[in-house]
Amino acid sequence: MSFQFGHSSARPKVYLQASLHAEELPGMLAAHHLRAHLEAAERDGRLVGQVVLVPAANPIGLAQRLDHKAMGRFDLDTAQNFNRHYPDLALAVWDRVKTRLGADAQTNVTTVRECVGAWLQAWQPLTELDSLRRQLLLLSHDADVVIDLHCDWEAALHLYSEEACWPPLEPLARLLGCRAVLLAKESGGGPFDERLSGLWWQLADQLKAAGIGVPLPQGCASTTVELRGESDVSHRHATQDAAALLAYLEHLGVAQVAAPHELPALPCVPTPLAGSQTLRSPVPGVLVFLVQPGQVLAMGDAVAEVIDPTAAGQSRVHTVHADVAGVLYARVKERYIVAGGEVGKIAGSTPFRSGDLLGA
């Protein structure tokens, strides 16, 4: 179910969705509170732009349960992550757009959006999962800003985005109070948000490589916002997050406001996603954390202990240390870990990874 606020042709258009990973519920509750704000703004005549709100983006995942547990991250039919493998829109429309663009930048943006819309209308999905992907892209492909609300296992509030999107998204990070901002030119894996924003810089790169000298602005800024952890489902957090999202919409000019918002300081320094360290344990055991999400760590700091109380002689205690300095922005919620299991993630400032930068 989607809700549209404002006229369908109004600009700017902002698309917000929650719970694409269906077990990640903080965004769904924040969308509930934001909806009330948007209804009031529309009723009061303050909405001059357009907002499309999808509070529960994944009905397939919501229906999946196994052993009384939600299975909302992976489609049980295809084993695919619900937030990966979206179609490469730049590749899909390249042949359509390369001969239709001209000297006017805004006209070119409109042309690209029309071509993407036509391609999506013609797409004939063969699976239920692809049908979901198509529907979400139809709702969002022509948005100026796309906000995809997620959460981690246990985490401080943070966001991911492509480098080309960061300037228009910085006010959002300030208003939300993000403790980490992770940027990449392209994360890999074809996630929902990056297929929408990546379309623009990829087409611009292709035009340049082909020697076609026409202007094409970055027509969409998209982000994945991680609203803390899976258990952080409370009205206190959700009302706070909804107020921040509304303030961002007002900052963008989607909704009128009596006085402009004073943007707070950004609580972190953006870091490259390629500099994020995924902590792992080489041994199994009971996982005991020594630090909290959002804590700033130095290289070598102890993060957690992995304890095997069944080891011969005496219990074995293995300490997991930080190999980079930065914010511990996420950690696992399970407290027993297998050998090689993930412990948490630290936002380091120096890139050292390449290839697909997102986990499964």
C-alpha positions as CSV (number, residue, x, y, z in Angstrom):
1,M,0.0,0.0,0.0
2,S,1.3,3.4,-1.0
3,F,0.1,6.9,0.0
4,Q,0.6,10.0,-2.1
5,F,0.6,13.4,-0.7
6,G,0.6,16.5,-2.9
7,H,-0.2,16.7,-6.6
8,S,1.3,13.9,-8.8
9,S,3.1,16.5,-10.9
10,A,4.5,18.6,-8.1
11,R,8.2,19.0,-7.4
12,P,10.3,18.2,-5.6
13,K,9.1,14.6,-5.4
14,V,10.4,12.5,-2.4
15,Y,9.8,8.8,-2.1
16,L,10.1,7.1,1.3
17,Q,9.7,3.4,2.0
18,A,10.2,1.3,5.1
19,S,10.8,-2.4,5.8
20,L,12.0,-3.6,2.5
21,H,13.7,-6.1,4.8
22,A,10.4,-7.0,6.3
23,E,11.7,-7.9,9.8
24,E,13.2,-4.4,10.1
25,L,10.4,-2.5,11.8
26,P,11.6,0.8,13.2
27,G,11.1,2.5,9.8
28,M,7.5,1.1,9.6
29,L,6.7,2.8,12.9
30,A,8.4,6.0,11.9
31,A,6.4,6.0,8.7
32,H,3.2,5.7,10.8
33,H,4.1,8.9,12.6
34,L,5.3,10.7,9.5
35,R,2.0,9.9,7.7
36,A,0.1,11.9,10.4
37,H,2.5,14.9,9.8
38,L,2.0,14.7,6.0
39,E,-1.8,14.4,6.3
40,A,-1.8,17.6,8.5
41,A,0.5,19.4,6.0
42,E,-1.7,18.5,3.1
43,R,-4.9,19.5,5.1
44,D,-3.3,22.9,6.0
45,G,-2.3,23.6,2.4
46,R,1.4,23.6,3.3
47,L,2.4,20.7,0.9
48,V,3.8,22.2,-2.3
49,G,5.8,19.3,-3.4
50,Q,5.0,15.6,-3.6
51,V,5.6,12.7,-1.2
52,V,5.0,9.0,-1.9
53,L,5.1,7.0,1.3
54,V,5.2,3.2,1.4
55,P,5.1,2.2,5.1
56,A,5.5,-1.6,4.4
57,A,7.4,-2.1,1.2
58,N,7.6,-5.9,1.3
59,P,4.3,-7.9,1.7
60,I,6.1,-11.0,0.6
61,G,8.6,-10.9,3.4
62,L,6.0,-10.0,6.0
63,A,4.2,-13.3,5.3
64,Q,7.4,-15.4,5.7
65,R,8.0,-17.0,9.0
66,L,10.0,-20.0,10.0
67,D,10.1,-21.5,13.5
68,H,8.1,-18.5,14.8
69,K,10.8,-16.1,13.4
70,A,10.4,-13.5,10.7
71,M,12.3,-14.3,7.6
72,G,12.0,-10.9,5.9
73,R,15.6,-10.4,4.5
74,F,15.7,-13.2,2.0
75,D,12.9,-14.5,-0.3
76,L,12.3,-18.1,0.6
77,D,11.4,-19.0,-3.0
78,T,14.5,-17.7,-4.7
79,A,16.9,-17.2,-1.7
80,Q,17.6,-13.7,-3.0
81,N,18.0,-10.7,-0.7
82,F,15.0,-8.5,-1.0
83,N,17.3,-5.5,-1.4
84,R,19.6,-6.8,-4.1
85,H,19.5,-7.6,-7.8
86,Y,17.3,-4.7,-8.9
87,P,17.6,-4.1,-12.7
88,D,20.4,-1.9,-14.0
89,L,18.3,1.0,-15.2
90,A,21.2,2.8,-16.9
91,L,21.9,-0.2,-19.0
92,A,18.2,-0.7,-19.7
93,V,17.6,2.8,-21.1
94,W,20.9,3.7,-22.7
95,D,19.9,2.9,-26.3
96,R,16.7,4.9,-25.8
97,V,18.2,8.0,-24.3
98,K,21.6,8.5,-26.0
99,T,20.0,9.9,-29.2
100,R,17.2,11.9,-27.5
101,L,19.2,14.2,-25.2
102,G,19.9,17.8,-26.0
103,A,21.3,21.1,-24.7
104,D,18.8,21.7,-21.9
105,A,19.7,19.9,-18.7
106,Q,16.2,19.8,-17.1
107,T,14.6,18.6,-20.4
108,N,17.2,15.7,-20.4
109,V,16.2,14.8,-16.8
110,T,12.6,14.6,-17.9
111,T,13.5,12.5,-20.9
112,V,15.5,10.0,-18.9
113,R,12.6,9.7,-16.4
114,E,10.1,9.1,-19.2
115,C,12.4,6.4,-20.7
116,V,12.8,4.6,-17.4
117,G,9.1,4.7,-16.8
118,A,8.4,3.3,-20.3
119,W,10.9,0.5,-19.7
120,L,9.3,-0.4,-16.4
121,Q,5.8,-0.4,-17.8
122,A,7.0,-2.8,-20.5
123,W,8.9,-5.1,-18.1
124,Q,7.1,-8.5,-17.7
125,P,8.2,-10.0,-14.4
126,L,8.4,-13.8,-14.2
127,T,8.5,-14.1,-10.4
128,E,6.6,-12.6,-7.5
129,L,9.9,-11.0,-6.3
130,D,10.5,-9.3,-9.6
131,S,6.9,-8.1,-9.6
132,L,7.6,-6.4,-6.2
133,R,10.8,-4.9,-7.5
134,R,8.9,-3.5,-10.6
135,Q,6.2,-2.0,-8.4
136,L,8.6,-0.2,-6.1
137,L,10.6,1.2,-9.0
138,L,7.4,2.4,-10.7
139,L,6.5,4.4,-7.6
140,S,10.0,5.8,-7.2
141,H,11.9,6.1,-10.5
142,D,11.0,9.7,-11.1
143,A,11.7,10.9,-7.5
144,D,14.2,13.7,-6.8
145,V,15.1,12.1,-3.4
146,V,14.6,8.5,-2.3
147,I,14.8,7.5,1.4
148,D,14.8,3.7,2.1
149,L,14.3,3.1,5.9
150,H,16.1,0.1,7.3
151,C,17.8,-1.0,10.5
152,D,20.6,-3.3,11.6
153,W,20.8,-6.0,14.3
154,E,21.9,-3.6,17.0
155,A,23.2,-0.2,15.8
156,A,23.6,3.5,16.1
157,L,21.7,5.5,13.6
158,H,23.6,5.7,10.4
159,L,23.1,5.9,6.6
160,Y,24.6,4.7,3.4
161,S,24.7,6.6,0.1
162,E,26.5,7.1,-3.1
163,E,29.1,9.8,-3.3
164,A,27.2,11.7,-6.0
165,C,24.2,12.0,-3.6
166,W,25.9,13.3,-0.5
167,P,25.6,17.1,-0.8
168,P,21.7,17.1,-0.9
169,L,21.6,14.4,1.8
170,E,23.9,16.0,4.3
171,P,21.0,18.0,5.9
172,L,19.1,14.7,6.4
173,A,22.1,13.2,8.2
174,R,22.3,16.3,10.4
175,L,18.6,16.3,11.3
176,L,18.6,12.6,12.0
177,G,21.7,12.8,14.1
178,C,23.6,10.1,12.2
179,R,26.5,8.6,14.1
180,A,28.1,7.2,10.9
181,V,27.8,8.1,7.2
182,L,29.2,5.5,4.8
183,L,29.8,6.6,1.2
184,A,30.8,4.7,-1.9
185,K,30.7,5.5,-5.6
186,E,28.9,2.2,-6.0
187,S,28.4,-0.4,-3.3
188,G,27.6,-3.3,-5.7
189,G,24.9,-6.0,-5.6
190,G,22.2,-3.8,-7.2
191,P,20.4,-2.5,-4.1
192,F,17.1,-0.6,-4.5
193,D,18.4,2.9,-3.6
194,E,21.6,2.8,-5.7
195,R,19.8,1.6,-8.9
196,L,17.8,4.8,-8.7
197,S,20.6,7.3,-8.0
198,G,23.3,5.3,-9.9
199,L,21.2,5.6,-13.0
200,W,22.2,9.3,-13.3
201,W,26.0,9.3,-12.8
202,Q,26.3,6.0,-14.8
203,L,24.4,7.6,-17.8
204,A,26.6,10.7,-17.5
205,D,29.7,8.6,-17.5
206,Q,28.4,6.7,-20.6
207,L,27.6,9.9,-22.4
208,K,31.1,11.2,-21.8
209,A,32.7,8.0,-22.9
210,A,30.6,8.0,-26.1
211,G,31.7,11.6,-26.8
212,I,28.1,12.9,-26.5
213,G,28.5,16.4,-25.0
214,V,25.1,17.0,-23.4
215,P,24.3,18.0,-19.8
216,L,22.8,15.4,-17.5
217,P,22.5,16.4,-13.8
218,Q,22.3,14.0,-10.9
219,G,18.5,13.6,-11.1
220,C,18.1,11.6,-7.9
221,A,19.7,11.5,-4.5
222,S,19.0,8.2,-2.7
223,T,20.0,6.8,0.7
224,T,19.5,3.8,2.9
225,V,18.9,5.0,6.5
226,E,19.5,2.5,9.2
227,L,17.2,3.5,12.1
228,R,19.3,1.9,14.9
229,G,18.6,-1.8,15.7
230,E,15.8,-4.3,15.2
231,S,14.6,-4.0,18.8
232,D,14.5,-0.2,18.7
233,V,10.8,-0.1,18.0
234,S,9.4,2.6,20.3
235,H,7.2,5.7,20.0
236,R,10.1,7.7,21.4
237,H,12.5,6.9,18.6
238,A,9.8,6.8,15.9
239,T,8.4,10.3,16.7
240,Q,11.9,11.7,16.8
241,D,12.7,10.2,13.5
242,A,9.4,11.3,11.9
243,A,10.0,14.8,13.1
244,A,13.5,14.8,11.5
245,L,12.2,13.4,8.2
246,L,9.5,16.1,8.2
247,A,12.1,18.8,8.9
248,Y,14.1,17.5,5.9
249,L,11.0,17.6,3.7
250,E,10.5,21.2,4.8
251,H,14.2,21.9,4.1
252,L,13.8,20.6,0.6
253,G,10.8,22.8,0.0
254,V,8.3,19.9,-0.2
255,A,6.3,21.4,2.7
256,Q,6.1,25.1,3.6
257,V,7.4,26.2,7.0
258,A,7.1,29.5,8.8
259,A,10.9,29.8,9.5
260,P,13.7,27.7,8.0
261,H,15.2,25.0,10.2
262,E,18.5,25.6,11.8
263,L,20.5,22.5,10.9
264,P,22.3,20.9,13.8
265,A,26.0,19.9,13.6
266,L,26.7,16.6,11.9
267,P,27.7,14.2,14.8
268,C,30.2,12.3,12.6
269,V,32.6,12.7,9.7
270,P,31.5,10.8,6.6
271,T,33.8,7.8,5.8
272,P,34.2,5.5,2.8
273,L,32.2,2.3,2.9
274,A,35.4,0.7,1.6
275,G,37.0,1.6,4.9
276,S,34.4,-0.2,7.0
277,Q,35.8,-3.2,8.9
278,T,33.6,-6.2,9.5
279,L,34.8,-7.8,12.8
280,R,34.8,-11.6,12.9
281,S,35.7,-14.2,15.5
282,P,38.0,-17.1,14.5
283,V,36.6,-19.2,17.3
284,P,33.1,-20.2,18.5
285,G,31.6,-19.3,21.9
286,V,29.5,-17.0,24.0
287,L,29.8,-13.4,22.7
288,V,30.1,-10.7,25.3
289,F,30.4,-7.1,24.1
290,L,32.7,-4.7,25.9
291,V,31.6,-1.6,24.0
292,Q,28.3,-0.1,22.8
293,P,27.0,0.8,19.3
294,G,28.0,4.4,18.5
295,Q,31.2,4.3,20.6
296,V,34.3,5.7,19.0
297,L,37.2,3.2,19.0
298,A,40.9,3.4,18.6
299,M,42.9,0.8,16.7
300,G,43.5,-2.1,19.0
301,D,40.6,-1.5,21.4
302,A,38.9,-4.5,22.7
303,V,35.4,-4.9,21.3
304,A,34.2,-8.2,22.6
305,E,35.1,-11.5,24.2
306,V,34.2,-14.9,22.8
307,I,34.2,-17.4,25.6
308,D,34.2,-21.2,25.3
309,P,33.4,-22.6,28.8
310,T,33.8,-26.2,27.5
311,A,37.5,-25.9,26.6
312,A,39.8,-28.5,28.3
313,G,41.7,-27.2,31.4
314,Q,40.0,-23.9,31.7
315,S,37.6,-21.7,29.8
316,R,39.0,-20.2,26.6
317,V,38.6,-16.4,26.3
318,H,39.3,-14.9,22.9
319,T,39.3,-11.1,22.6
320,V,38.1,-9.4,19.4
321,H,40.0,-6.2,18.7
322,A,39.4,-3.3,16.4
323,D,41.8,-3.2,13.4
324,V,40.7,0.3,12.4
325,A,39.8,3.4,14.3
326,G,36.3,4.7,14.0
327,V,32.7,4.3,15.2
328,L,31.3,0.9,16.0
329,Y,28.1,1.5,14.1
330,A,26.6,-2.0,14.2
331,R,26.9,-5.3,15.9
332,V,25.1,-8.6,15.9
333,K,22.3,-9.4,18.3
334,E,23.0,-13.1,18.7
335,R,25.1,-13.9,21.7
336,Y,26.6,-17.3,20.6
337,I,28.9,-17.1,17.6
338,V,30.4,-19.8,15.3
339,A,33.9,-19.7,14.0
340,G,34.2,-17.0,11.4
341,G,31.0,-15.4,12.5
342,E,30.4,-11.7,12.2
343,V,30.7,-9.6,15.4
344,G,30.2,-6.0,14.3
345,K,31.2,-3.2,12.0
346,I,33.5,-0.2,12.4
347,A,33.5,2.9,10.2
348,G,37.1,3.4,9.4
349,S,38.4,6.4,7.4
350,T,40.9,4.6,5.1
351,P,39.6,2.5,2.2
352,F,41.0,-1.0,2.1
353,R,38.2,-3.1,0.5
354,S,37.0,-3.4,-3.1
355,G,34.4,-5.2,-5.1
356,D,30.9,-5.6,-3.6
357,L,31.0,-3.7,-0.4
358,L,27.6,-4.8,1.1
359,G,27.0,-8.0,3.0
360,A,24.5,-10.6,2.2
